[in-house]
Amino acid sequence: MSQNPNNSTATVSLPSRSVMKNNTIITNNNNSPKRRKISTATVRLFGLIFTCSLLLVVDQIRRLGSLGNGNGVSLNDSEATTHGIPEQRFKQQSKRQQRQPQQLKKYVKLPWSLPNEGAEPRSSRQFMINYRQKQQQQLQQQRRLDTPLQQPRIHHSNNGTTTTTTPLPTPIFVLNLPKSGTETSRDYFACGGYQSSHTYVGRTRIGTCLLDNFKLSSNATTTSRPLRGCDEITKKYYLPKTDPRYGTNVTVQVYSDVGTPSPTCFYPTLHDGGLEYLYRYYPDATWVLFVRDGGDWYESMMRWYNGTLLRQWENACGFSPSGIAGEEEEEKEKQDWVDFYQRHTEKIRRFVLNHPTLTYIEVELEGAKNVIGEYTGIDDKCWRHCLPGKDDDDKCVEIGETRNETKKKKKKNESVTSQKILERKVTKGIFQNKTVIMDNSPPLPWSLPKVPSIRKNATEFMKELSELKRELQISLPWEGNHSSSIPKTNKKKRLKLPTPIFILNLPKSGTQTLTEYFKCGNIESSHTYVYLTRTGDCLRDNYLADASSNATGGVDPLRGCNEISKKYHIAFSDPNFGKNVTVQTYSDIGTPYPGRCFYSSVNDGGLEHIYKYYPNATIMLLTREVDSWYSSMTKWNKGQLLKAWKHRCGFHGSIGDGSKDDWIDFYHSHTEKIRNFAREHPTMTYVEMELEDAPSMIDYYTGVDSECFQHCLPGKKHHEMCKPIGGYNASVSSNVSDADSYDYNDRNNGPSVSKTAVTREKVIVDNSPPLPWSLPKVPANRKTSKEFMKELNALKREQRILLPWEASSQDSNLKLPTPIFILNLPKSGTQTLTEYFKCGKVESSHTYVRLTRTGDCLRDNYLADASSNSTSGVDPLRGCNEITKIYHTPKDHPDHGKNVTVETFSDIGTPHPGRCFYSSVNDGGLEHIYKHYPNATIMLLTREVDSWYSSMTKWNSGSLLKKWKSRCGFHGSIGDGSKDDWIDFYHAHTEKIRNFAREHLTMTYVEIELEDAPSMIDYYTGVDVECFQHCLPGKKTGEACKPLPLQVSLRK
């Protein structure tokens, strides 16, 4: 828009064929755009609107700059505050923080404010009565209700109590600060039937989700509701797979612990605009606040990981001041936090008084069990004292009982239940000395066709089927032009076949080989299992659920087993590492378990169930020379699978006697059944090959490079699983004579592909040079572990740093902060410590986390962190911080198979060639751990050095010492690899860890001599000393550990 100063009018350019004359729009016959004249009054109106908008923006900026009290007092007033803290107190805080030895990384802090006064000294009960009365008056004054207020879900009885008849409005936000019953309230609402979450929804932190959406909504051009991206969870646990709700997404109804202290701090109850943001999108929601005595709350916050959260609030959030110098200052610090807690309560109370549409519940935590049910209608038995971070079995105790009393009561109930189960007449099996109740359902019906007298080979049948599809004008995927869409840099990932791909080979016909082939081609594949679920079990459960379902849609055969975690064939530094991806190929999709036997290609209706939901998918069959297949089946595990098929599944051939001829007939009949199905369902893509011809033909059908096709065996280690197939390699495949080739180009639809085997080149081992390492010189007068711990503890007490074993709550089993990094060298009790913590119900790992070696994980993340441009870097435990809960948990327990976070890591190095890495030896390893876990625990168990060297030389003929010298370059100060050299290396390793512990006092350090551990370890850890036994790696679970003579535990 332009303004003409001569005639005081403004003109605007319009794209239409209309002009304005005398404030009237008239049409112009020309197609060219005209300019319109607008009166001066209109221009002045636009200018007035612009000026008002500018003033509003300036006012908002001034408000943001005035980070004072909730009443809007500016910084120029006498009671001005800084981030809700009086100016004088803020200066004291700054001086105290300058004395802090360690400072966390600073991020941009969002503005926050609290009222100047704390909550009035009145009970929550009294406030709720006043709140209800004022709420009723406000709603009537605003004429939102034509009749006196009747709470839609809460009503008052004659005796003054409150009861409910219908559920509370959702979502429900539990606005407590941490250590005020957040985990307890989540468990309470979950027990009452609400879908509840605490801190996280899936893997997304609630506070982070709210912050991201809050920032988006702060932009005038975008809007984003607070719970976008964190309002659904997947319903899997505590539900059988046959349940229609299994694997479905459900909406979260209750959110507890809705803040986050890092990396960018955000608490909606503290930061400016947080409560308004929640109310804007959820004006009819329910807000719940559990109030606790301020002093008790402060003491609990200080006990929890030595006050880590309070320190994060000070540094990352800029919340209330804190100091740890002098008794008077400590007492003042406590009073500051108590005042902070009370002002937080007052802020929420003031807000809800001015917003009557909210349903608000406030209860004092100490007497909540007798009151909360009046507001929610949930049974009082659901209210228990729960602690986060515990196993589901141990995290909650009944109010008024100790943890031991609750455990005894639970054991008594479990023993009665177990006795009732044993009295049932069911099939029983023995698994690791535990009675396992097996499903004794009868086998499902199955059928196979008669084998024709003249059988076609795979090539002949594929030619016949392709002709049939061409007559029906159904295109063949491998005949399309795919080259134009294939990037030159990614020739492996060019899959031609529709997905999902169901590989219907019988076992010992190349199932593992095909799985690894597609994985090599960057196709997400699974063999036998998807996570911990056997694919055959998943298909069977969904098949039965579909057959009994009354819904028109039925049940997807892959429900609950269509995703895996992306770990193989991908680097740790890749952003996609550990990400859940959809499975594209399924191999070995049957199960021979008793009472659950199911093979989709054998049992009636299995293939039809797949076709019902995936009519355009691919079914693939790799056939094998039948005598070779039978020989392999009889050799594999002494023919156990054939016996299982006969006795558990009822499978057999036309002869029925279980002889070789009978199983050969079964194999051919299985192939014929799949071929008949392929003829009758031409919309599905069908690929059949003979195993011997696959190396030369498979890439034509699939598009994945034939170099990926190797001979792979299940049960091997990953790097030993596959071996190249004998024959010509890729470099000479073009020289094969025409007599040895089969022409696939007879219809000009494909290239001529050699029938000769194509193999991959020999795998090249990573020959990267060893990473730099260093160890200090061993002092002449070495201290024992007891002497060093005494010195270090005295140093921490001088710095006013609490020792966890002196300040831990008696309710907690583990006294040490997690994660715990056990830095012992091998043969110094690494397996012993792992089993010790496992016995104490602390999630622990030794050498491996699932199939990933811990040392490999730490190395890859260390290198990725060093090369990362991100300010936050790469977590050393990224991709290796979770294990599956199998051991020490019975199979019928609901937590069996559940993913849990690892708390202790033992034997965390790797001696592999080109990948050697030990965090306690290589430069920067310990610093990388401290960067991301400054409050974690490092633990060292030392051993009498002559005994250690003797054990190292005996273990596998001293191979580890040889690897350290040849692959890692490790040695002592002598450098000749002699006994004295390795003894010096061992002592220098201990000194390096001790020096690191002195320089990083925020970390908890525990050092014990192995010989003294049985009498001292429970004092530091809190785990019962009876769990400490002599354990050896490589043994079976029941034989790994042997008891030690127990000594009296030292408590001083």
Sequence and secondary structure as in RCSB ss.txt:
>XXXX:A:sequence
MSQNPNNSTATVSLPSRSVMKNNTIITNNNNSPKRRKISTATVRLFGLIFTCSLLLVVDQIRRLGSLGNGNGVSL
NDSEATTHGIPEQRFKQQSKRQQRQPQQLKKYVKLPWSLPNEGAEPRSSRQFMINYRQKQQQQLQQQRRLDTPLQ
QPRIHHSNNGTTTTTTPLPTPIFVLNLPKSGTETSRDYFACGGYQSSHTYVGRTRIGTCLLDNFKLSSNATTTSR
PLRGCDEITKKYYLPKTDPRYGTNVTVQVYSDVGTPSPTCFYPTLHDGGLEYLYRYYPDATWVLFVRDGGDWYES
MMRWYNGTLLRQWENACGFSPSGIAGEEEEEKEKQDWVDFYQRHTEKIRRFVLNHPTLTYIEVELEGAKNVIGEY
TGIDDKCWRHCLPGKDDDDKCVEIGETRNETKKKKKKNESVTSQKILERKVTKGIFQNKTVIMDNSPPLPWSLPK
VPSIRKNATEFMKELSELKRELQISLPWEGNHSSSIPKTNKKKRLKLPTPIFILNLPKSGTQTLTEYFKCGNIES
SHTYVYLTRTGDCLRDNYLADASSNATGGVDPLRGCNEISKKYHIAFSDPNFGKNVTVQTYSDIGTPYPGRCFYS
SVNDGGLEHIYKYYPNATIMLLTREVDSWYSSMTKWNKGQLLKAWKHRCGFHGSIGDGSKDDWIDFYHSHTEKIR
NFAREHPTMTYVEMELEDAPSMIDYYTGVDSECFQHCLPGKKHHEMCKPIGGYNASVSSNVSDADSYDYNDRNNG
PSVSKTAVTREKVIVDNSPPLPWSLPKVPANRKTSKEFMKELNALKREQRILLPWEASSQDSNLKLPTPIFILNL
PKSGTQTLTEYFKCGKVESSHTYVRLTRTGDCLRDNYLADASSNSTSGVDPLRGCNEITKIYHTPKDHPDHGKNV
TVETFSDIGTPHPGRCFYSSVNDGGLEHIYKHYPNATIMLLTREVDSWYSSMTKWNSGSLLKKWKSRCGFHGSIG
DGSKDDWIDFYHAHTEKIRNFAREHLTMTYVEIELEDAPSMIDYYTGVDVECFQHCLPGKKTGEACKPLPLQVSL
RK
>XXXX:A:secstr
 EEETTTTEEEEE SSSEEEETTEEEE SSSS  EEEE HHHHHHHHHHHHHHHHHHHHHHHHHH    TT   T
TSTT EETTEEHHHHHHHHHHHHT S          B   SS   S  HHHHHHHHHHHHHHHHHHTTS SSS  
 SSEEE TTS EEESS   SSEEE   TTSSHHHHHHHHHHTT  EEESEETTEEHHHHHHHHHHHHHSTT    
TTTTSSEEE  TTS TTSTTTT EEE  EEES  B SSS B TTTBTTHHHHHHHH TT EEEEEE  HHHHHHH
HHHGGGGHHHHHIIIII  S    SSHHHHHHHHHHHHHHHHHHHHHHHHHHHT TTSEEEEEEGGGGGGTHHHH
H   GGG EEE TTS TTTSEEETT  HHHHHHHHHHHHHHHHHHHHHS   EEEETTEEEE        B    
  SS   HHHHHHHHHHHHHHTT   GGGS  GGGS TT SS    S SSEEE   TTSSHHHHHHHHHHTT  E
EESEETTEEHHHHHHHHHHHHHH  SSS   TTTT SEEE  TTS TTSTTTT EEE  EEES  B  TTT B T
TTBTTHHHHHHHH TT EEEEEE  HHHHHHHHHHGGGGHHHHHIIIII    SS S SHHHHHHHHHHHHHHHH
HHHHH TTSEEEEEETTTHHHHHHHHH S GGG  EE TTS GGGSEE  SS BTTTGGG  GGGEE S TTSSS
  EE S  B             B      SS   HHHHHHHHHHHHHHTT   HHHH  TT S  S SSEEE   
TTSSHHHHHHHHHHTT  EEESEETTEEHHHHHHHHHHHHHH  SSS   TTTT SEEE  TTS TTSTTTT EE
E  EEES  B  TTT B TTTBTTHHHHHHHH TT EEEEEE  HHHHHHHHHHGGGGHHHHHIIIII    SS 
S SHHHHHHHHHHHHHHHHHHHHH TTSEEEEEETTTHHHHHHHHH S GGG EEE TTS TTTSEEE       
  
